[in-house]
Amino acid sequence: MDRPEFYRFHNGEKAVQAFDAAEFDTRLAGLREIMAAAGVEACVFTSMHAIAYYSGFLYCAFGRPYGLIVTATQDVTISAGIDAGQPWRRSHGDNITYTDWTRDNYWRAILSVTGEGSVIGYEGDHLTLVQKAKLDEFLKPLKTVDVAPAIMRQRMHKSPAEIALIRHGAQVADVGGYAIRDAITVGAREIDVAMAGRDAMEAEIAKRFPDAEYRDTWVWFQSGVNTDGAHNPVTARALEIGDILSLNTFPMINAYYTALERTMFVREVDEASLKIWEANVAAHEYGMSLLKPGASCAEITHKINAFFDERQLLQYRTFGYGHSFGVLSHYYGREAGLELREDIDTVLEPGMVISMEPMLTIAQGNPGAGGYREHDILVITEDGNENITGYPYGPDFNVVG
């Protein structure tokens, strides 16, 4: 029996993508400009976010490598045989399936597109040392160039089509928020409330995007001491009167992440907690007012730091004040060049999408103990910003149950 190293398994018809072909062609044209400027003849992308951004295909690795090869004339996803025709159906361009019959068929499939001796672009922030050695062994590149910083800068500027999708995501996040609010009662478990929000969002995504794949939408709903960290997993803790709560909804639509995050309390909020909460809300509103074209991430961060410092609260800040949105997730992708931190000098420009999310954490045993965080998504416009998050923040709406 002839068992090939790789082959094309174009099974079925191309799926309806979240973006039309022109959108992907524009992204690829921008990439090819980056390649030409750097003298790169072929890019070998290995990360979920880069592959999804340029092809629309979001892979499930399960211990196997995946790729996207872009040359001056080709864009080809590389996928494992276990996935059969799905990667081709979900890819903008061509697809090659590699087999398990011989080790490193993945690299033989890539070689069939790039050839030997080319100048190869790769993602230095993703390609492992082992796989970099394989790249050098199989492709024998004349030179390798880390293109990760350049393609991240490209992704930070959203097209109108991307902003339209992100806007849908923000609205879906609001749907999850309202479902969570309705599910909060004394005695309910974190997991029960979280599931209510997740189920509502998945149903809403399916209604808005009937041709999509549905995966990875989730909720972090935290209570009491569990609110102290932004990424604390859901537990089975039962809610009690006076608990501080952290509502966090995360719809995923075709690899695009959006979020809604709100501080809440069960039925009542004590005076010390209310004071901290109101101060964080004030910082949130102040921070949103600073998100304008021409302002740098570091400049905005220092101003919010000063706001908290004047109120003797800066010591309770735990991380940066916001980040970019687009093709990213809690387990893949991150546009680190657009985060509101002291060490990021990126200047805001129209078409960028960024959150404002100040958080204060007060340790257990102190008045107002818990984690306080508000989070809105804002599109940078020509003269300011547009807030696309609709769910209300603050004590007037979020003392519930």
Secondary structure as GFF3:
##gff-version 3
##sequence-region A 1 401
A	DSSP	beta_strand	6	7	.	.	.	ID=ss1
A	DSSP	alpha_helix	21	38	.	.	.	ID=ss2
A	DSSP	beta_strand	42	45	.	.	.	ID=ss3
A	DSSP	alpha_helix	48	55	.	.	.	ID=ss4
A	DSSP	beta_strand	67	71	.	.	.	ID=ss5
A	DSSP	beta_strand	75	80	.	.	.	ID=ss6
A	DSSP	three_ten_helix	81	83	.	.	.	ID=ss7
A	DSSP	alpha_helix	86	89	.	.	.	ID=ss8
A	DSSP	beta_strand	94	98	.	.	.	ID=ss9
A	DSSP	alpha_helix	105	114	.	.	.	ID=ss10
A	DSSP	beta_strand	119	122	.	.	.	ID=ss11
A	DSSP	alpha_helix	129	139	.	.	.	ID=ss12
A	DSSP	beta_strand	143	146	.	.	.	ID=ss13
A	DSSP	alpha_helix	148	156	.	.	.	ID=ss14
A	DSSP	alpha_helix	160	183	.	.	.	ID=ss15
A	DSSP	alpha_helix	190	208	.	.	.	ID=ss16
A	DSSP	beta_strand	218	223	.	.	.	ID=ss17
A	DSSP	three_ten_helix	224	228	.	.	.	ID=ss18
A	DSSP	beta_strand	244	250	.	.	.	ID=ss19
A	DSSP	beta_strand	252	253	.	.	.	ID=ss20
A	DSSP	beta_strand	256	257	.	.	.	ID=ss21
A	DSSP	beta_strand	260	266	.	.	.	ID=ss22
A	DSSP	alpha_helix	271	290	.	.	.	ID=ss23
A	DSSP	alpha_helix	297	310	.	.	.	ID=ss24
A	DSSP	three_ten_helix	314	316	.	.	.	ID=ss25
A	DSSP	beta_strand	353	356	.	.	.	ID=ss26
A	DSSP	beta_strand	359	362	.	.	.	ID=ss27
A	DSSP	beta_strand	370	373	.	.	.	ID=ss28
A	DSSP	beta_strand	376	380	.	.	.	ID=ss29
A	DSSP	beta_strand	385	387	.	.	.	ID=ss30
A	DSSP	alpha_helix	395	398	.	.	.	ID=ss31
A	DSSP	beta_strand	399	400	.	.	.	ID=ss32
###
